[in-house]
Amino acid sequence: MSEKVQQFASDNYSGICPEAFEYLVQANKYHEQAYGEDHWTARVCDRLRSLFEIDCEVFFVFNGTAANSLSLASLCQSYHSIICHEMAHAETDECGAPEFFSNGSKILVGSGENGKLTPESIEKLVLKRTDVHYPKPKVISLTQSTEVGTVYTREELLDIRNMADKYSLKLHMDGARFANALARMGSAPKEISWQCGIDILCLGGTKNGLAVGDAILIFDKALAEDFEYRCKQAGQLASKMRFLSAPWLGLMEGDVWLKNASNANKRASDLGRYLSEIPDVSVMFPVEANAVFVEMPQQIIQALHDKGWHFYTFIGEGGVRLMCSWDTSAETVEFFIADLKEVV
Ligand SMILES: *Cc1c(COP(=O)(O)O)cnc(C)c1O
């Protein structure tokens, strides 16, 4: 068993990117107002508004679970329901936080190939029951890029928006890896968010190179009413807010967030290509962002673990999940493939 410098278990195994780190240092020089009244937070909010080309409301919370569940709670009453893919983080990895923070809104799980919810699946859930005895569907939650490393195209997003309009549903996007989707698509941020009718975007920072923290962008300002109270009550209002907000400047200046995401995507695509050439190993989903899912025999999985590689086998539909990070190096990919070739 050898010590690995980098792992494929998750993109949150990585550290802080230097550009973001530099802003932690900058924001540490002087006293500042607390609870988000500081000038760093104002600067970052403005920067996000110009990046997304819209005058939206912006909030910062400690993690993605809080971002998703507080956003979803703000879109729902307790008697409403939230439609998401069966593999969605909100359903499988948030310990019931969306239901908890919404005081009981029910999650209804839909399906679709490659981790993507389809308009048909949404409609089926909406029409399954329309009586008062069943929680009324109110929000669709989409993950971009998805839990299995695929990316909704703009057309797919617009089709879902049409379905949402048909039944007066709001649209939430879990963008823990929004940057990876954006880097893949080469679009402007607005083109795959509010211009596709996304009402609230949870924009992930942690997996993109921050120490901690995700941003919530509420495009329809009316939906942001009292949102700061929701954050505070949930224990998500940072008193030294500048340390959550300022590092975003490091990500946004010079498009570092896209460079970070592109590196992760590139490593995943290389890894996927190498893996597809190895007998006994099969790639499960198209590699469109920074995740590669593969099926391989149990003894090979064990042999890789024995060689010191960490990765999960229970996410999505099962199989081995290999995540690349903003700093995953070409060497790490080569080492992994070399170790794998030794054990097959
Ligand atoms: C990582 C992740 C989140 C956020 O998870 P936290 O651990 O709460 O920060 C949200 N959605 C998806 C799809 C994720 O992969």
The ligand as a MOL file (V3000), in Angstrom:
LIG
                    3D

  0  0  0     0  0            999 V3000
M  V30 BEGIN CTAB
M  V30 COUNTS 15 15 0 0 0
M  V30 BEGIN ATOM
M  V30 1 C -20.9690 17.6030 -3.7800 0
M  V30 2 C -22.3440 17.8020 -4.2700 0
M  V30 3 C -23.2110 18.6850 -3.6180 0
M  V30 4 C -22.8400 19.4180 -2.3520 0
M  V30 5 O -22.5420 18.5600 -1.3100 0
M  V30 6 P -22.0250 19.1090 0.1000 0
M  V30 7 O -21.2240 17.9720 0.6120 0
M  V30 8 O -23.2270 19.3750 0.9130 0
M  V30 9 O -21.2470 20.3330 -0.1610 0
M  V30 10 C -24.4520 18.9120 -4.1750 0
M  V30 11 N -24.8300 18.2910 -5.3070 0
M  V30 12 C -24.0290 17.4340 -5.9580 0
M  V30 13 C -24.4950 16.8060 -7.2290 0
M  V30 14 C -22.7600 17.1440 -5.4440 0
M  V30 15 O -21.9760 16.2880 -6.0840 0
M  V30 END ATOM
M  V30 BEGIN BOND
M  V30 1 1 1 2
M  V30 2 1 2 3
M  V30 3 2 2 14
M  V30 4 1 3 4
M  V30 5 2 3 10
M  V30 6 1 4 5
M  V30 7 1 5 6
M  V30 8 2 6 7
M  V30 9 1 6 8
M  V30 10 1 6 9
M  V30 11 1 10 11
M  V30 12 2 11 12
M  V30 13 1 12 13
M  V30 14 1 12 14
M  V30 15 1 14 15
M  V30 END BOND
M  V30 END CTAB
M  END
